[in-house]
Amino acid sequence: MTLRDLPVGQDARVTSVNGNSVITRRLMEMGLIPGVAVQVIKAAPFGDPIEVRLRGYSLAMRKNEADAIEVVV
């Protein structure tokens, strides 16, 4: 399952971050690495972007970015 598929309010743990783009590298630099607990806080009215909470801070990302992050509930 990817972070994009995670429902609002659901907790999960990151298992992998796929891709070699500048954005995926930046997300990893911001702490979104395997083993980190994440929670989807809310989504914009049309579903994009989404807000996630990790390591004590909130991060907004587009759904296509969240699609590269695999999680397990």
Backbone hydrogen bonds in HBPLUS format (Angstrom, degrees):
<---DONOR---> <-ACCEPTOR-->    atom                        ^
c    i                          cat <-CA-CA->   ^        H-A-AA   ^      H-
h    n   atom  resd res      DA  || num        DHA   H-A  angle D-A-AA Bond
n    s   type  num  typ     dist DA aas  dist angle  dist       angle   num
A0071-VAL N   A0001-MET O   2.84 MM  70  5.74 165.5  1.86 152.7 157.4     1
A0005-ASP N   A0002-THR O   3.01 MM   3  5.43 137.7  2.20 107.9 118.3     2
A0003-LEU N   A0069-ILE O   2.82 MM  66  5.64 146.9  1.93 161.7 169.4     3
A0006-LEU N   A0003-LEU O   3.31 MM   3  5.24 152.2  2.40  98.9 106.8     4
A0010-GLN N   A0007-PRO O   3.19 MM   3  5.67 161.9  2.22 135.4 136.4     5
A0009-GLY N   A0040-VAL O   2.74 MM  31  5.48 171.0  1.75 153.0 156.2     6
A0012-ALA N   A0038-VAL O   2.89 MM  26  5.42 150.2  1.98 161.2 164.3     7
A0038-VAL N   A0012-ALA O   2.85 MM  26  5.42 164.4  1.87 147.2 151.6     8
A0013-ARG N   A0072-VAL O   2.90 MM  59  5.42 156.1  1.96 148.2 155.5     9
A0072-VAL N   A0013-ARG O   2.91 MM  59  5.42 149.3  2.01 145.3 154.6    10
A0014-VAL N   A0036-VAL O   2.94 MM  22  5.50 165.8  1.96 155.0 156.5    11
A0035-GLY N   A0014-VAL O   2.74 MM  21  5.29 169.9  1.75 144.3 145.3    12
A0015-THR N   A0070-GLU O   2.79 MM  55  5.56 171.8  1.80 142.0 144.9    13
A0016-SER N   A0070-GLU O   3.40 MM  54  5.25 162.3  2.43 130.7 131.1    14
A0070-GLU N   A0016-SER O   2.88 MM  54  5.25 153.7  1.95 152.4 159.7    15
A0018-ASN N   A0068-ALA O   2.77 MM  50  5.05 170.7  1.78 163.4 160.7    16
A0025-ARG N   A0021-SER O   3.14 MM   4  6.37 160.3  2.18 149.2 154.7    17
A0026-ARG N   A0022-VAL O   2.96 MM   4  6.13 152.6  2.04 143.1 151.0    18
A0027-LEU N   A0023-ILE O   2.91 MM   4  6.16 155.8  1.97 151.8 158.1    19
A0028-MET N   A0024-THR O   3.12 MM   4  6.31 153.1  2.19 142.2 148.8    20
A0029-GLU N   A0025-ARG O   2.97 MM   4  6.27 149.2  2.07 144.4 153.3    21
A0030-MET N   A0026-ARG O   3.00 MM   4  6.26 136.1  2.20 141.4 153.1    22
A0030-MET N   A0027-LEU O   3.19 MM   3  5.04 128.2  2.47  90.2 103.8    23
A0032-LEU N   A0027-LEU O   3.09 MM   5  5.60 158.9  2.14 151.5 146.3    24
A0031-GLY N   A0028-MET O   3.09 MM   3  5.22 161.0  2.12 106.9 110.8    25
A0033-ILE N   A0031-GLY O   3.01 MM   2  5.62 125.8  2.31 107.2  91.6    26
A0036-VAL N   A0033-ILE O   3.24 MM   3  6.00 162.5  2.27 148.4 149.2    27
A0039-GLN N   A0053-ARG O   3.07 MM  14  5.22 136.1  2.27 136.7 148.4    28
A0053-ARG N   A0039-GLN O   2.77 MM  14  5.22 155.0  1.83 150.0 158.8    29
A0041-ILE N   A0051-GLU O   2.76 MM  10  5.44 155.9  1.82 146.4 154.1    30
A0051-GLU N   A0042-LYS O   2.77 MM   9  5.33 166.0  1.79 165.9 164.1    31
A0044-ALA N   A0049-PRO O   2.99 MM   5  5.71 160.3  2.03 171.8 178.2    32
A0047-GLY N   A0044-ALA O   2.72 MM   3  4.87 161.6  1.75 118.8 123.3    33
A0050-ILE N   A0061-MET O   2.87 MM  11  5.60 165.3  1.89 163.5 161.7    34
A0061-MET N   A0050-ILE O   2.94 MM  11  5.60 156.8  1.99 156.7 164.4    35
A0052-VAL N   A0059-LEU O   2.81 MM   7  5.29 168.6  1.82 153.8 156.3    36
A0059-LEU N   A0052-VAL O   2.76 MM   7  5.29 155.2  1.82 157.7 165.0    37
A0054-LEU N   A0057-TYR O   2.98 MM   3  5.66 161.2  2.02 166.9 168.4    38
A0057-TYR N   A0054-LEU O   3.00 MM   3  5.66 166.3  2.02 127.1 131.2    39
A0065-GLU N   A0062-ARG O   3.11 MM   3  5.30 130.7  2.37 100.6 113.4    40
A0066-ALA N   A0062-ARG O   3.02 MM   4  6.37 154.7  2.09 148.3 156.0    41
A0067-ASP N   A0063-LYS O   2.93 MM   4  6.06 128.1  2.21 139.9 152.9    42
A0068-ALA N   A0065-GLU O   3.20 MM   3  5.77 160.7  2.24 112.5 117.9    43
A0069-ILE N   A0066-ALA O   3.21 MM   3  5.45 165.7  2.23 109.8 113.8    44
